[in-house]
Amino acid sequence: MTTPGKKSAVRPNRGSSLRPRAESPRRHFLYVDVTKDEHKKIQAYCVEQKISVSQFLADLMIKDALKTKPKRKRKVTIRAEFELTPEEQEKLELLIRLRNKGSIGQFIHELLQPNLEVQRLHAPVETMPLRYYLSQDEHETITKHIAGKGMAARNYGVTLALKAIDKARNKQK
C-alpha cells in the first residue's frame, strides 16, 4: 500500500547490468556527504547511465584506489581571474608591496597556504549522506588509499564523482 502524493523511488540501474560479483558479499559500506545540488547531479548522471548511485561511487573509488599513481612532485599552475574596481586593485598592489611579494600569485598562495596544510578540511555546508557498498577486500583497499590522501573519505568520493561527471559531460559536447 502506498500513500497518495508520495513519489516512487528512482531506480537508476533499471534495465542495466549489475556490478560483477565480488569474492565476498558487499556488507561493508562507506558514506559520502553531498549537498542537495550535488545529489541531484549524481542522481541524474546515474539515471542517464542506468547504474545505481552505490555502483557509481564504489566503481569510482575502486578504480582510483587501484590506479597506480606516480609520486606527485610536479607543481601545477593555477590561474585565477576575478574582477576588481580600480580602487581595489590599487589596494591589492599596496598589500603585495607591503608583504614583500613579487606577484599577485605569490600573495594569494601565502593567504591560501594555511588552509591547504590542514589535515582535515571542514566547512559549514548542509549535506546529506550517500552510502555505497563494498566487499571486505574493496573496503580495505579504499580505506587504505583514502588514508594516504589526507582528505576525509566523505569528501574525497564526492570530489571524484563530480570530476567524473564533468569529464563525461565534456566528452559528450
N, C-alpha and C positions, 0 to 999 in steps of 0.2 A: 504494500500500500504506500503510495506516495502522497506527500502533502501538496495541495494546489499552490502554484506560484513558485515552487522550488525548482531550480534548473537541474537538469540531469548532468551528471559528471561528464566532463570532456575526457574521452579516452583517445589520446593521440596515436597510440600504436595499433588501433583497429585496422585490420587488414594487412598489417606489415609483419615481417618476420621478427621473431623474438631474439633476445640475446642468446648466444651459444651457451650451452650448459657448462657450468663450472665443475671442477672436480668435487667440490663440496657445496652444500646448499648455501644460498646467499642469505645468511641470517644476520650478518653484520651490516651496519649502516653508518653513514656519516651525514651530516647536515651541511647545507649552505644557507646563508642568510641573504635574502633578496628583498629589494624594495618592491612595491606593487608594480611599478613600471617594468622593472627587470623581470618580474614573474610573468607579466603579460607577454613580454618579448620572448622569453624562453618557451612559454606555453605555445605561442603562435608558431614558433620555429618547429617545435616538436610535432604539432598537428600537421604542419606542412610536410615534414619529413616522415610522418607516420611512425614515430618512435615515442616511447614513454619518456617522461622527464627523468625518471630514475636511470633509464638506459642511457640517455644522452649524457647526463652528468657522470655516471660511472665510466662509460666508454672514454670520455674526455680525460678524466683523471687517470685512468689506467694507461691510456696512450701516452699521457705526459710523463707519468712515473716510469714507464718502460723505455722512453726515448732517451738515448744516451746523449747527454749534453756535455760539450767540452766546457772546461772551466771558463766562465765569462770574465775575462780580464780586459777585453777591449771596451773602451768607453764609447758611449752613444751620445751623439749631439742632438739636443732638443732645441727647437726654435719656437719661441712663444711670441704671439702677436697680440697686442692689446692697444686700445685707444686711450690717449690722454689729452687733456687740454694743454695748451702751451704753458700755462702756469704750473700744471702738474709735472710736465716734462722738465721744466727748469728746476723744480724741487727735487725731482729724481736725480738729475745731473749733479745737484748740490750734495745729495746724500751719497752718491757714488764717490764724489771727490772727498767728502768728509770721512768716509770709511776706507779711503785709500784703495779703491778698486779700480781696475783698468777698464771695465766694461759693465754694461747692464747685466750681462750673463753672469759675471763673477759675483755681482751684488745679489742677484736673485738666488744663485747657488748657495751663498752664505746664509741667506734667510731660510732656505728650504732644508739645509743640511741637518739641523737638529731633528726635524720631523722624519727625515729619511733614515736616521740612525736608530730610531725607536724600534725595539724588537717586535712589539705587537701594536699594530695600528688600531686606533679607536676613533669613532666619530658618532655623534648623536643623530643617528638615522633610524627611522622606524622601519623595521624589517620583519619578514616572516620566514620561518624555516622551510626548506625543501629537503626531503630525505631521499637518499639513493642507496640501494642495496648492493652489498658486495659479499663475495665468499671470504673465508678466513684469509686465504693467500692474497687475494686482491686487497683486502683491508690492511694487512701488514705492509704490503708493498707501497700502498698510497700513504699510509701514516708515516712511514719512514721517509718517503720522498718529501712530504709536506714539512716534516720537522726540519729538514735542511734548508727550507726556503725562508724561514724567519717570518712567516706570514700565517695568520690564523687560517685553519683549514676551511672554516666557514666563509672566508672571504676569497681564498685562493681559487676555489671551484667556480665561484661566480665570475671572477676575472677571466678564467679560461673560457667559460661558457659564452660570455659576451664577446670575447675576441673571436671565437669560432663562428658565432652568428654573424658578426660584422664581416668576417672573411668570406663566408658563404654568400652573403648579400652582395658583396663587391664582385664576386665571381659571376653572379647572375647578370650583372649590368653590362 
